[in-house]
Amino acid sequence: MPQPQLSDDVHPALADAARAASAAYGRARSLHTRLELREEVADGADGTPTMRVDRIVEDAILESIHRSRVNLLSEEAGFVDNGSSITLVIDPVDGSANAAFGVPLSCFAGALVEDGTAKEALTTWFDTGRAWHARAGVPTSFRTTGRTSLDGASVCMMRPKTGTQDAWLRIANRADRIRVLCTTCLETMLVAEGTVDAFIDPGSDTHRIMDLATALVTVPAAGGVLVDLKGRPFTFEPDLTHRWSGVAAATPQLAEELIATVLG
């Protein structure tokens, strides 16, 4: 895997975690078959199965955060308390199934949280080394498309699940393009940089806080919005049973139209 393309102003703990994740994923790909990488080896702290690829990458990140002496909140390990005022909220491998199968759409995503507020975010695309870095309240060099209408929009969505099929089709029938990439953290970065107009979970309540933490900083910094479909506030609690349906959009108007369309 290529090294993440990081600027010098990334917080050292975030940068170290991202580099550790990329190196570990590269080693995993070289040492294990696809069958081995997608084998479920444990249950994570969020209650979902942990694939071998997740475990390998998260173990490397755990070593990193112990070096940095910051706390960690991760879907696999849960909360790791190093007595710091800073917590890294991370998804070690977003798009785990893609990563295990060799589909080049997976990433590391991490947000630096202090006093319950996300201050900085970093997302790194494993297979390319591309990185999106942002600080809360500081405009980025990349911008959303600025689109305000769903009609004719380019939208990424989660795959339709039981109970969301009708809402999924309502969005699909109005948008110009629909993509299902199976990696929320990357898809929300595509919203931030203006490659697509929006991303939405049409009501399945799949997202944990680490799925949305980087977008919570990066999308608004790029001129867009990140909200929950049902208006629930995003919180950084160690309780990983909390779920959301994230909506990332180029503008507040587009987010409102997406939500209205899903809710019917």
PEBEL-V592443 format. One record per helix or strand. SS is the DSSP state (H for helix, E for strand). FROM is the first residue (numbers start at 0). TO is the last residue. If there is no record, write none. Layout:
SS_FROM_TO / SS_FROM_TO
This chain:
H_11_30 / H_33_36 / E_39_42 / E_48_50 / H_51_67 / E_70_73 / E_77_79 / E_85_93 / H_95_100 / E_106_113 / E_116_124 / E_130_134 / E_137_137 / E_153_156 / H_164_173 / E_176_178 / H_183_191 / E_197_199 / E_206_206 / H_208_220 / E_224_227 / E_243_243 / E_245_248 / H_251_262
